[in-house]
Amino acid sequence: MTTKQIDYCIELARTLNFSRAAENLFVSQPTFSYQIRLLEEEIGFSVFERSGKGAALTPAGAQFVSYLSGMRQDLKRAIEQGQNFSARYADSITVCMMVRQALYLLPEAMRLFAETEPAVQITPSFRYENSMEAFLAGHADVVFALKEQTRQVQGIAVHDLFESRIYLITGRDDPLARKDLVTEEDLYGRTLMVGGGSPAALRAVQHRLISSGRIEYFNSTDHDTTLTNVAAGRGVCLAPGFLNDHSGQFAWIPFDCRESFSCVLCTHRDDRRSSLRAFVDLLKKLYREAVAIPL
């Protein structure tokens, strides 16, 4: 199956008229019809039903074209990215994160890195789940992770980045937003949003608070849902500082607890590119100097 045949099939599914589809793609109708027939012979089923009035999608054809359209868009993006890369870059480094704000200083690192390594492209990649698995499968060169995730993982190099503490998130008009430090007692009588894939250290704090019997709790499916509930005044939540997008929409107040998160970057141990090492060192330097950013 060629890309030309895919385009012909998608266009015919759109117009349901052989003559109009051929005209839109600037080919003769016999050539167009021949290519559609070749495609159907290759895949082993009819995509279209022919009639004197034109064409109609078969049930199997409708499903096939739906998948085909998505695949064609992915292929188009891949070609465009390849064209961009071949025109400007000699190498590429893909950085994988669970959310954009996890590496708050990544845009600054990309800007500075481009000044010294203009031939190396830095590509952010976001996977809300299984980012470490994607990295280990070779889909990324660098992954942001918590140190606890790297234990007993073979074939990786771990680079310490920063320590992230736990914060209470409230609406900006909440009385707790005026405090410099929030304690367990400050949460008595409040509703705490919990769950949503919380890391182990955060789950430990949540469990300790709930066990006091003086704090209500509400299960939330994910962090975005939790923030929506906080914005709606349904409760407050605790979160790692690395999730702070610094947008100012919410108040992030340090929470008084011993738990924190060791944030690291992981690279493949056998990837010894000097450009990769330079980029990791640049990120580490930026985070060492970022004393004014709450993490």
matplotlib code that plots the C-alpha trace (Angstrom):
import matplotlib.pyplot as plt

x = [0.0, 1.5, 1.0, -0.6, -3.1, -3.9, -4.5, -6.8, -8.8, -9.3, -10.3, -12.8, -14.3, -14.7, -16.4, -17.9, -17.5, -14.7, -14.7, -14.7, -12.0, -9.8, -10.2, -9.4, -6.1, -5.3, -5.2, -7.4, -10.3, -9.0, -5.7, -7.6, -9.9, -7.0, -5.1, -8.2, -8.7, -5.0, -5.4, -8.5, -6.8, -3.8, -5.9, -8.3, -11.7, -13.8, -13.6, -16.2, -19.4, -19.6, -22.9, -24.0, -24.4, -20.8, -19.4, -20.4, -18.2, -18.7, -18.9, -15.4, -14.3, -15.7, -13.6, -10.6, -10.7, -11.1, -7.8, -6.2, -6.9, -5.3, -2.3, -1.9, -1.9, 0.8, 2.8, 2.5, 3.7, 6.6, 7.6, 7.4, 9.5, 12.0, 12.2, 12.7, 15.4, 17.3, 17.3, 18.6, 20.0, 22.8, 21.6, 18.6, 17.9, 14.4, 13.5, 10.5, 8.4, 5.1, 3.9, 5.2, 5.8, 8.0, 11.0, 10.1, 13.5, 13.6, 12.7, 15.5, 17.9, 16.8, 17.4, 20.9, 21.9, 21.0, 23.5, 26.4, 25.0, 22.8, 23.0, 21.4, 17.6, 16.0, 12.6, 10.2, 8.0, 5.1, 3.8, 1.3, 1.9, 4.7, 7.4, 10.1, 8.9, 8.9, 12.5, 13.7, 12.1, 14.3, 11.6, 13.6, 17.2, 16.5, 13.7, 12.6, 11.9, 11.8, 14.8, 12.6, 11.6, 15.3, 16.1, 17.3, 16.8, 19.6, 21.5, 20.8, 22.8, 21.1, 21.8, 20.6, 18.7, 16.8, 14.9, 11.2, 9.1, 5.4, 3.0, -0.6, -2.6, -5.5, -7.5, -5.8, -8.6, -8.4, -7.3, -4.5, -3.0, -1.8, 0.4, 4.1, 4.0, 1.0, 0.8, -1.3, -3.5, -4.3, -6.1, -8.4, -12.0, -11.0, -11.5, -8.3, -8.2, -6.3, -5.3, -4.8, -1.6, 0.2, 3.9, 4.7, 6.0, 2.8, 0.6, 2.4, 1.6, -2.0, -2.5, -1.0, -3.4, -6.5, -5.5, -5.9, -9.6, -9.9, -9.6, -12.2, -11.0, -12.2, -10.8, -9.7, -8.8, -5.9, -4.1, -6.1, -9.4, -8.0, -7.1, -10.5, -12.1, -9.8, -10.7, -14.4, -13.9, -14.5, -11.3, -7.5, -4.7, -1.1, 1.3, 5.0, 6.5, 7.6, 4.0, 3.7, 3.2, 3.8, 0.8, -0.5, -3.9, -3.5, -1.6, 1.2, 2.1, 5.0, 3.6, 5.4, 6.5, 9.7, 8.9, 10.2, 11.0, 14.4, 14.0, 16.6, 17.3, 18.1, 20.1, 21.0, 24.4, 25.7, 24.8, 28.1, 27.4, 29.1, 26.1, 23.8, 26.2, 26.4, 22.7, 22.2, 25.0, 23.3, 20.0, 21.7, 23.5, 20.2, 18.5, 21.4, 21.2, 17.4, 17.2, 14.2, 12.0, 10.0, 10.5]
y = [0.0, 3.3, 6.8, 7.7, 4.9, 5.9, 9.5, 8.2, 6.1, 8.9, 11.3, 8.9, 8.3, 12.0, 12.6, 9.2, 10.0, 8.6, 11.4, 14.2, 12.5, 11.9, 15.5, 16.8, 14.8, 15.8, 12.3, 10.6, 8.6, 5.3, 5.7, 6.6, 3.6, 1.2, 2.3, 1.9, -1.6, -2.5, -1.3, -3.5, -6.5, -6.0, -5.7, -8.5, -6.8, -4.1, -0.6, 0.8, -0.5, 0.8, 1.9, 4.1, 6.9, 6.7, 4.9, 4.1, 2.8, -0.7, -1.2, -2.7, 0.2, 2.9, 1.5, 1.0, 4.6, 5.9, 4.3, 5.1, 8.9, 8.8, 6.9, 9.4, 12.3, 10.6, 9.9, 13.5, 14.8, 12.3, 13.5, 17.2, 16.5, 14.6, 17.5, 20.0, 17.9, 17.1, 20.8, 22.2, 19.6, 16.9, 15.3, 15.1, 14.6, 13.7, 14.6, 12.7, 14.0, 13.1, 16.8, 20.0, 21.7, 18.8, 20.5, 24.1, 25.3, 23.2, 26.1, 28.1, 25.2, 24.7, 28.4, 28.4, 25.1, 26.3, 29.1, 26.6, 23.5, 24.9, 21.6, 19.5, 19.5, 19.2, 17.6, 17.5, 14.5, 14.2, 10.9, 11.2, 7.5, 5.0, 7.6, 5.4, 2.4, 4.6, 5.7, 2.1, 1.1, 3.6, 6.3, 9.0, 9.9, 11.6, 11.0, 13.1, 10.7, 10.3, 8.5, 5.9, 4.9, 4.2, 1.6, -1.7, -0.4, -1.7, 0.1, 3.7, 6.6, 8.6, 12.4, 14.1, 17.3, 18.8, 18.0, 18.8, 19.3, 19.0, 21.9, 22.6, 23.8, 26.1, 28.8, 32.2, 33.6, 30.7, 31.8, 29.3, 31.1, 33.8, 31.4, 30.9, 27.3, 25.0, 22.3, 19.3, 21.2, 23.8, 21.2, 19.9, 20.3, 20.6, 18.2, 16.8, 15.6, 12.3, 9.7, 10.6, 8.5, 10.2, 9.1, 7.0, 9.8, 11.8, 8.9, 8.4, 12.0, 11.7, 8.5, 10.1, 13.1, 11.0, 8.6, 11.6, 11.3, 15.1, 15.6, 14.7, 13.2, 12.9, 10.5, 12.1, 10.3, 12.5, 15.7, 17.8, 16.6, 17.5, 21.0, 21.4, 20.4, 22.8, 25.7, 24.8, 25.1, 21.5, 21.0, 21.4, 19.1, 18.3, 18.0, 17.9, 21.2, 19.9, 20.0, 23.8, 25.6, 29.0, 30.4, 32.1, 30.4, 28.7, 29.3, 26.8, 26.9, 24.8, 21.9, 21.0, 17.4, 15.5, 13.8, 15.1, 13.9, 13.4, 14.4, 13.1, 12.8, 9.4, 8.7, 5.4, 4.3, 3.4, 6.8, 8.7, 11.6, 14.8, 16.8, 14.8, 15.2, 18.9, 19.3, 17.3, 19.4, 22.6, 21.5, 20.6, 24.0, 25.9, 24.0, 24.6, 28.3, 28.5, 29.4, 31.7, 29.0, 26.9, 23.3]
z = [0.0, -1.1, 0.4, -2.9, -2.6, 1.0, -0.2, -3.0, -0.5, 2.0, -0.8, -2.3, 1.2, 1.5, -1.9, -2.6, -6.2, -8.4, -10.9, -8.3, -6.2, -9.2, -10.3, -6.8, -6.8, -10.4, -11.9, -14.5, -13.4, -14.9, -13.0, -9.8, -10.1, -10.8, -7.7, -5.5, -6.9, -6.2, -2.6, -2.1, -3.6, -1.2, 2.0, 1.0, 1.4, -0.3, 1.0, -1.4, -3.0, -6.6, -8.2, -11.0, -8.5, -7.3, -4.3, -0.7, 2.1, 3.2, 7.0, 7.0, 4.7, 7.1, 10.0, 7.7, 6.4, 10.0, 11.0, 7.7, 8.2, 11.7, 10.3, 7.4, 9.8, 11.9, 8.8, 7.6, 11.0, 10.9, 7.4, 8.5, 11.6, 9.4, 7.0, 9.8, 11.4, 8.1, 7.2, 10.5, 12.8, 12.9, 16.1, 18.4, 22.1, 23.3, 26.9, 28.3, 31.2, 32.8, 32.6, 31.1, 34.5, 35.8, 34.2, 34.7, 33.5, 30.4, 28.0, 29.4, 29.0, 25.4, 24.7, 26.2, 24.7, 21.2, 21.6, 22.0, 20.2, 17.3, 15.4, 18.1, 18.4, 21.9, 21.6, 24.7, 24.9, 27.4, 28.7, 31.6, 32.4, 31.9, 31.0, 32.5, 30.4, 27.3, 28.1, 28.7, 25.4, 23.6, 22.9, 24.7, 25.5, 28.8, 31.3, 34.3, 37.2, 40.9, 42.4, 43.9, 40.3, 39.4, 42.0, 40.5, 37.0, 34.8, 32.1, 33.1, 34.5, 37.2, 37.5, 40.7, 39.8, 42.8, 45.9, 45.8, 48.9, 49.5, 49.2, 50.1, 47.1, 47.9, 46.1, 46.4, 48.6, 51.1, 54.6, 54.5, 51.4, 53.7, 55.8, 55.2, 56.4, 56.8, 59.6, 60.1, 62.6, 60.0, 58.0, 60.8, 59.7, 56.0, 53.0, 51.5, 47.9, 47.8, 45.2, 41.6, 41.2, 44.1, 44.6, 47.6, 49.8, 49.2, 49.9, 53.3, 54.2, 53.1, 55.1, 58.2, 58.0, 57.3, 60.2, 62.6, 62.2, 62.1, 58.3, 55.7, 52.4, 48.9, 46.3, 43.0, 39.8, 38.7, 39.4, 36.8, 38.4, 41.8, 40.8, 39.3, 42.6, 44.5, 42.1, 42.8, 46.5, 47.2, 49.2, 49.2, 48.2, 48.8, 45.8, 45.0, 44.1, 40.7, 39.6, 40.2, 36.8, 38.5, 36.7, 39.9, 39.6, 43.0, 46.2, 46.9, 50.6, 52.0, 54.1, 57.4, 56.9, 56.6, 53.3, 50.0, 46.5, 45.0, 41.3, 38.8, 35.2, 33.7, 30.5, 28.9, 30.3, 26.8, 25.4, 25.7, 23.4, 24.5, 23.5, 25.8, 28.7, 28.1, 28.1, 31.3, 32.9, 31.8, 33.4, 36.6, 36.7, 36.1, 39.0, 41.3, 40.7, 40.9, 44.5, 44.0, 42.5, 45.0, 44.1]

ax = plt.figure().add_subplot(projection="3d")
ax.plot(x, y, z, "-o")
ax.set_aspect("equal")
plt.show()
